[in-house]
Amino acid sequence: MKAGGSSFSADYALVTLPLGVLSSESVSIEPPLSNFKKQAMSRLGIGQVNKIFLIFEKAFWPVNTQYFGFHSPIRGRFSYYMNYRTFSPFNCLVTFGFGIQGGIIEKMTEAQLITEITPHLKTMFGPRATAPGRAIITRWNEDPFARGAYSFAGIGSTVKDHEIMASPDGQRLFFFCG
């Protein structure tokens, strides 16, 4: 197995790589994966979701409410907000970008995120809402150790594809798909 410029060899290997990494071919496995395994992999999808953690000096929202919905004009983009104050002392709201929007917002700067999100907050909470001091995004697609947020059953995939991904490839290469 080769990854990050290093080679590793062993009598047996347990592969725990996310599907995004395995599909990206940033890791090479010798002998190569079987066509059976590659075909199953190609039928599964890799989801794009990004979280944006909005950090505030003080809370201006109802601190005992867990979620706030927002009818976003762009489907999949900042349509609800999770309140961290319901389980931590941090003045933080978390919003999301899903699907195509998860990929688009990943390319935005912190300033762009704050500029776009602040009017949503003012719509939901009125004039007392302030711009966040920070907007920290997960950037799962760009993360070389993830290359996506999650795997899912793609169009045309079956339960068998998941079973194939979890099954050994030959006698010495095992997979953990959890």
TITI-985503 format. One line per field, with one value per residue: residue number from 1; chain; x negated, y negated, z negated of N, C-alpha, C, O in turn; residue in one letter. Coordinates in steps of 0.05 Angstrom, whole numbers, plus 5000, padded with zeros to 4 digits. Atoms other than C-alpha are relative to their C-alpha. Example, Ala and Ser with C-alpha at 12.3 -4.5 7.8 and 13.67 -1.06 7.14 Angstrom:
n c(1 2)
chain c(A A)
n.c1 c(4982 5016)
n.c2 c(5024 5024)
n.c3 c(5000 5001)
ca.c1 c(4754 4727)
ca.c2 c(5090 5021)
ca.c3 c(4844 4857)
c.c1 c(4982 5015)
c.c2 c(4976 4978)
c.c3 c(5000 4986)
o.c1 c(4961 5005)
o.c2 c(4976 4956)
o.c3 c(4987 4982)
res c(A S)
END
This chain:
n c(1 2 3 4 5 6 7 8 9 10 11 12 13 14 15 16 17 18 19 20 21 22 23 24 25 26 27 28 29 30 31 32 33 34 35 36 37 38 39 40 41 42 43 44 45 46 47 48 49 50 51 52 53 54 55 56 57 58 59 60 61 62 63 64 65 66 67 68 69 70 71 72 73 74 75 76 77 78 79 80 81 82 83 84 85 86 87 88 89 90 91 92 93 94 95 96 97 98 99 100 101 102 103 104 105 106 107 108 109 110 111 112 113 114 115 116 117 118 119 120 121 122 123 124 125 126 127 128 129 130 131 132 133 134 135 136 137 138 139 140 141 142 143 144 145 146 147 148 149 150 151 152 153 154 155 156 157 158 159 160 161 162 163 164 165 166 167 168 169 170 171 172 173 174 175 176 177 178)
chain c(A A A A A A A A A A A A A A A A A A A A A A A A A A A A A A A A A A A A A A A A A A A A A A A A A A A A A A A A A A A A A A A A A A A A A A A A A A A A A A A A A A A A A A A A A A A A A A A A A A A A A A A A A A A A A A A A A A A A A A A A A A A A A A A A A A A A A A A A A A A A A A A A A A A A A A A A A A A A A A A A A A A A A A A A A A A A A A A A A A)
n.c1 c(4983 5015 4984 5015 5028 5012 4991 4997 4995 4992 4987 4971 4994 4973 4997 4978 4999 4974 4995 5011 5029 5004 4992 5017 5025 5023 5014 5001 5001 5012 4989 4977 4974 4987 4980 4975 5000 5000 4973 4982 5008 4991 4971 4994 5005 5014 4984 5012 4987 5019 4989 5013 4997 4999 5008 4991 5008 4978 4977 4977 4979 4991 5021 4989 4989 5021 5002 4986 4997 5001 4993 5022 4993 5016 4996 5023 5020 4994 4971 4994 5022 5000 5009 5019 4995 4983 5016 5027 4999 5009 4981 5006 4979 5012 4983 5010 4996 4996 5001 5015 5006 5022 5025 5002 5008 5027 5019 4996 5017 4986 4986 4977 4980 4988 4984 4975 4983 4991 4972 4982 4997 4984 4973 4990 5001 4995 5023 5019 5019 5026 5017 5018 5028 5014 4984 5020 4987 5014 5015 5004 5008 5028 5016 5011 4995 4971 4992 4971 4989 4989 4993 4972 4992 4996 4980 5008 5014 4983 5011 5023 5024 5010 5011 5025 5020 5008 5012 5029 5008 5021 5004 5017 4992 4974 4989 4982 4982 4982)
n.c2 c(5023 5024 5024 5023 4996 4978 4974 4983 4972 4982 4975 5006 5028 5008 5027 5015 5025 5009 4995 5022 4997 4976 5007 5021 4987 5012 4977 4978 4974 4980 5001 5018 4990 4984 5015 4996 5021 5026 5005 5006 5027 5021 5003 5015 5029 5014 5024 5026 5015 5016 5015 5026 5007 5029 5006 5027 5009 4993 4989 5018 4982 4985 4980 4974 4987 4985 5005 5021 4995 5024 4994 5012 5003 4980 4974 4986 5020 5016 4998 4998 5008 4985 5016 4986 5008 4981 4979 5010 5028 5016 5015 4990 4989 4985 4997 4979 5000 4972 4993 5019 5024 4992 5004 5029 5016 4992 5017 5027 5009 5006 5025 4996 4985 5019 5019 4987 4989 5021 5008 4978 5003 5023 4993 4981 5010 5028 5019 4994 4981 5012 4983 4984 5008 4980 4980 4979 4979 4974 4995 4971 4991 5007 4985 4977 4976 4995 5003 4999 4998 4974 4985 4994 4983 5015 4990 4975 4982 4982 4991 4983 5017 5004 4975 4996 5018 4991 4973 4998 4999 4980 4986 5015 5028 5002 5027 5008 5022 5004)
n.c3 c(5000 4999 5008 5010 4994 5015 4993 5023 4992 5022 4991 4999 5004 5005 4988 5013 4986 4991 4971 4985 4997 4984 4972 4988 4991 5012 5013 4981 5013 4983 4973 4999 5008 4980 4985 5016 5021 4986 4989 5022 5009 4981 5002 5025 4998 5022 5005 5007 5022 5016 5023 5005 5028 5003 5027 5008 5026 5017 4986 4996 4993 5023 5006 5007 4975 4987 4971 4988 4972 4983 4972 4983 4972 4985 5012 5010 5010 5024 5005 5029 5018 5025 5022 5017 5028 5014 5012 5007 5007 4978 4985 4973 4983 4979 4977 4982 4971 4992 4971 4983 5016 5018 4985 4993 5023 5008 4987 5010 5022 5025 4997 4982 5015 5019 4985 4990 5022 5018 4994 5008 5029 5005 4992 5020 5028 5000 5001 5021 4989 4992 4983 5016 5000 4984 4985 4995 4983 5002 4975 4999 4973 4997 5020 4987 5015 4999 4972 5000 5027 5006 4977 4999 4979 4976 4981 4988 5019 5016 5026 4993 4997 5027 5009 4986 5011 5027 4998 4992 4971 5001 5026 5018 5001 5013 5000 5021 4990 5023)
ca.c1 c(5000 4974 4999 4969 4903 4893 4900 4926 4925 4956 4982 5052 5084 5147 5169 5210 5205 5266 5298 5278 5204 5209 5245 5196 5139 5094 5075 5051 5061 5018 5043 5100 5170 5212 5259 5316 5297 5283 5351 5387 5348 5368 5442 5437 5437 5397 5438 5421 5441 5405 5419 5406 5394 5415 5381 5411 5391 5460 5524 5581 5625 5668 5614 5661 5684 5643 5659 5681 5709 5698 5731 5668 5676 5623 5641 5591 5557 5563 5634 5630 5587 5568 5558 5495 5519 5568 5510 5448 5430 5407 5444 5446 5497 5482 5511 5501 5491 5518 5506 5483 5486 5439 5386 5401 5396 5332 5298 5323 5278 5296 5314 5360 5395 5406 5432 5482 5506 5514 5577 5609 5596 5627 5688 5696 5679 5691 5646 5614 5578 5504 5453 5412 5341 5319 5347 5308 5325 5308 5285 5295 5285 5217 5194 5145 5163 5238 5251 5325 5372 5404 5418 5488 5526 5520 5570 5568 5533 5560 5549 5501 5453 5447 5436 5382 5347 5346 5322 5249 5215 5176 5148 5106 5142 5199 5245 5279 5339 5371)
ca.c2 c(5000 4931 4866 4797 4817 4876 4950 5001 5077 5131 5201 5175 5107 5078 5019 4967 4911 4868 4882 4812 4827 4897 4870 4813 4861 4820 4887 4943 5015 5071 5117 5070 5077 5127 5101 5129 5081 5022 5030 5031 4969 4932 4943 4911 4836 4788 4734 4661 4630 4574 4544 4471 4455 4383 4355 4295 4253 4261 4297 4257 4318 4359 4401 4458 4473 4526 4512 4453 4463 4413 4413 4402 4376 4427 4499 4536 4472 4446 4473 4487 4467 4509 4475 4498 4463 4520 4566 4522 4453 4429 4374 4412 4426 4479 4478 4524 4530 4595 4629 4582 4524 4562 4559 4486 4458 4496 4449 4387 4346 4333 4261 4284 4333 4278 4230 4280 4309 4244 4221 4290 4280 4211 4239 4294 4254 4182 4121 4150 4202 4187 4212 4270 4255 4319 4368 4433 4484 4558 4564 4640 4646 4612 4654 4705 4754 4751 4726 4718 4719 4787 4844 4861 4908 4878 4885 4956 4983 5040 5069 5117 5059 5044 5117 5120 5059 5091 5159 5181 5171 5235 5272 5216 5150 5135 5075 5041 5000 4972)
ca.c3 c(5000 5017 4986 4975 5008 4962 4976 4927 4934 4891 4894 4880 4881 4851 4893 4856 4907 4920 4988 5010 4999 5029 5091 5101 5114 5069 5038 5083 5063 5093 5119 5142 5116 5154 5209 5166 5109 5157 5190 5123 5102 5165 5151 5082 5072 5030 4997 4992 4926 4891 4823 4809 4736 4722 4660 4624 4565 4535 4552 4582 4595 4548 4513 4494 4566 4601 4675 4715 4785 4842 4910 4950 5020 5042 5030 4987 4962 4891 4882 4808 4749 4689 4622 4585 4521 4508 4491 4480 4454 4523 4559 4624 4678 4730 4800 4859 4934 4964 5031 5086 5037 4990 5045 5064 4994 4982 5030 4994 4948 4876 4894 4951 4905 4852 4904 4932 4866 4826 4864 4850 4776 4778 4814 4761 4698 4717 4705 4642 4685 4697 4746 4720 4699 4733 4784 4783 4838 4837 4910 4912 4988 4985 4926 4955 4900 4914 4985 4970 4911 4916 4963 4987 5032 5101 5158 5182 5120 5078 5009 5043 5060 4985 4971 5024 4995 4926 4951 4959 5026 5033 4973 4943 4952 4904 4900 4842 4864 4802)
c.c1 c(4982 5018 4981 4970 4987 5013 5002 5006 5006 5012 5030 5004 5030 5003 5024 5003 5029 5003 4989 4970 4995 5007 4982 4974 4975 4983 5000 4996 4989 5003 5025 5025 5013 5021 5027 5002 5001 5027 5020 4994 5011 5030 5008 4992 4985 5013 4984 5017 4978 5015 4985 5006 4998 4996 5008 4990 5021 5024 5022 5025 5010 4982 5010 5012 4977 4996 5017 5001 5000 5007 4980 5009 4984 5002 4974 4979 5011 5030 5008 4974 5003 4987 4982 5006 5018 4984 4971 5002 4992 5023 4995 5026 4986 5021 4986 5003 5001 4997 4982 4992 4978 4973 4996 4990 4972 4979 5002 4980 5017 5016 5025 5022 5015 5019 5026 5018 5012 5029 5021 5005 5018 5029 5013 5004 5004 4974 4980 4978 4974 4986 4983 4972 4983 5020 4980 5014 4983 4983 4993 4990 4970 4981 4989 5005 5030 5010 5030 5010 5010 5005 5030 5006 5007 5022 4990 4985 5020 4986 4975 4974 4988 4987 4973 4978 4990 4987 4971 4997 4977 4999 4985 5008 5029 5009 5018 5016 5020 5011)
c.c2 c(4975 4977 4978 5003 5022 5026 5017 5028 5016 5025 4997 4971 4997 4971 4987 4972 4992 5005 4977 5002 5024 4995 4980 5011 4985 5020 5022 5026 5021 5027 4982 5013 5015 4982 5001 4977 4972 4993 4993 4972 4979 4995 4986 4971 4990 4973 4975 4986 4984 4985 4974 4993 4969 4992 4971 4993 5006 5009 4979 5017 5014 5024 5028 5015 5013 4993 4976 5005 4973 5008 4987 4998 5020 5027 5013 4981 4984 5001 5005 4995 5016 4983 5016 4995 5021 5023 4991 4970 4981 4986 5006 5010 5015 5002 5018 4993 5030 5004 4981 4975 5006 4995 4970 4984 5006 4982 4971 4993 4996 4974 5003 5014 4981 4981 5012 5009 4978 4991 5022 4998 4976 5005 5018 4987 4970 4983 5007 5020 4985 5019 5017 4989 5019 5018 5022 5023 5025 5007 5030 5010 4995 5015 5025 5027 5008 5000 5003 5004 5027 5016 5006 5019 4983 5012 5025 5019 5018 5006 5016 4984 4994 5025 5006 4982 5009 5027 4999 4999 5019 5012 4983 4971 4999 4971 4997 4977 4996 4973)
c.c3 c(5000 4994 4990 5005 4985 5009 4975 5011 4975 5011 5002 4995 4994 5009 4987 5012 5006 5030 5017 5006 5018 5029 5013 5011 4990 4985 5021 4984 5021 4986 4999 4990 5024 5015 4986 4979 5013 5011 4978 4990 5018 4999 4974 5003 4976 4996 4993 4980 4987 4979 4998 4971 4998 4971 4994 4972 4979 5016 5002 5007 4975 4993 4993 5024 5015 5030 5008 5031 5015 5028 5018 5029 5018 4986 4992 4987 4977 4993 4971 4984 4974 4978 4981 4970 4986 4988 4994 4993 5023 5015 5030 5013 5022 5023 5020 5030 5008 5030 5015 4984 4980 5014 5006 4976 4990 5012 4991 4978 4976 5003 5018 4985 4980 5014 5010 4978 4982 5007 4992 4970 4993 5007 4978 4973 4997 4996 4978 5009 5009 5019 4982 5001 5016 5014 5008 5014 4999 5024 5004 5028 5005 4981 5013 4985 4999 5029 5003 4972 4992 5026 5000 5024 5025 5018 5013 4981 4986 4974 5006 5003 4972 4989 5013 4988 4973 5001 5007 5030 5001 4972 4979 4996 4989 4998 4976 5010 4977 5000)
o.c1 c(4962 5041 4962 4954 4963 5036 4985 5020 4996 5020 5042 4987 5046 4992 5047 5014 5045 4983 4979 4961 4978 4993 4980 4960 4954 4961 5021 4981 5000 4994 5037 5028 5008 5030 5043 5024 5016 5036 5036 5013 5020 5039 5031 4975 4985 5013 4963 5039 4956 5037 4961 5030 4978 5012 5001 4984 5016 5026 5027 5046 4997 4980 4994 5023 4957 4974 5039 4980 5008 4996 4985 5022 4991 4994 4954 4957 5029 5041 5032 4952 5025 4966 4991 4998 5019 4994 4955 5023 4991 5044 4981 5042 4964 5044 4963 5020 4984 5003 4960 4969 4962 4954 4973 4972 4960 4957 4986 4972 5042 5039 5045 5046 5039 5041 5047 5043 5035 5045 5043 5028 5035 5048 5036 5024 5005 4952 4957 4958 4976 4993 4974 4964 4962 5042 4964 5034 4959 4961 4970 4974 4957 4957 5004 5001 5037 5023 5040 4995 5007 5005 5042 4989 5026 5031 4967 4979 5044 4963 4956 4953 4963 4967 4954 4955 4967 4975 4961 5015 4954 5017 4983 4996 5048 4992 5034 5005 5040 5027)
o.c2 c(4975 4975 4984 4994 5027 5027 5015 5031 5011 5026 5010 4957 5009 4953 4997 4954 5009 5005 4982 4996 5023 5004 4980 4997 4987 5015 5028 5028 5022 5030 4979 5038 5008 4962 4982 4965 4955 4970 4975 4957 4958 4974 4977 4965 5002 4957 4977 4977 4995 4975 4972 4990 4958 5000 4952 5010 5014 5003 4964 5005 5013 5043 5046 5037 5000 4989 4971 5008 4953 5028 4964 5016 5024 5030 5014 4990 4968 4981 5003 4998 5018 4971 5035 5011 5021 5038 5008 4957 4957 4997 4992 5025 5007 5009 5025 4977 5045 4985 4975 4965 4988 4986 4961 4968 4990 4978 4954 5011 4995 4972 4991 5008 4981 4975 4999 5007 4981 4988 5015 5000 4978 4994 5014 4991 4960 4994 4997 5023 4963 5043 5008 4977 5011 5021 5018 5034 5025 5018 5037 5029 5010 5017 5043 5048 5028 5019 5016 5012 5036 5004 5006 5023 4968 5034 5026 5042 5012 4998 5016 4993 4995 5024 5015 4991 5005 5036 4979 5006 5011 5010 4990 4957 5008 4953 5014 4955 5009 4966)
o.c3 c(4985 5004 4975 4989 4989 5019 4957 5030 4953 5034 5020 4983 5007 4998 4988 5000 5013 5045 5039 5027 5037 5047 5038 5026 5002 4976 5033 4965 5043 4963 4978 4990 5047 5004 4987 4976 5003 5009 4981 4984 5009 5007 4971 5019 4955 5014 4981 4986 4982 4983 5003 4963 5004 4954 5010 4956 4957 5040 4983 5013 4955 5009 4993 5021 5021 5038 4997 5043 5005 5039 5028 5039 5041 4963 5007 4980 4980 4986 4964 4994 4963 4983 4968 4953 4962 4972 4986 4998 5020 5020 5044 5000 5032 5018 5016 5037 5001 5045 5007 4987 4973 5001 5005 4979 4976 5001 5000 4963 4977 4994 5012 4988 4979 5005 5009 4981 4973 4988 4985 4961 4974 4995 4971 4959 4975 4999 4979 4996 5021 5021 4961 5021 5027 5004 5027 5005 4997 5021 5009 5029 5018 4986 5021 4997 4987 5038 5022 4954 4969 5048 4978 5041 5025 5012 5023 4989 4986 4969 4990 4996 4970 4976 5000 4985 4965 4981 5018 5045 4996 4956 4956 4980 5002 4998 4969 5016 4976 4982)
res c(M K A G G S S F S A D Y A L V T L P L G V L S S E S V S I E P P L S N F K K Q A M S R L G I G Q V N K I F L I F E K A F W P V N T Q Y F G F H S P I R G R F S Y Y M N Y R T F S P F N C L V T F G F G I Q G G I I E K M T E A Q L I T E I T P H L K T M F G P R A T A P G R A I I T R W N E D P F A R G A Y S F A G I G S T V K D H E I M A S P D G Q R L F F F C G)
END
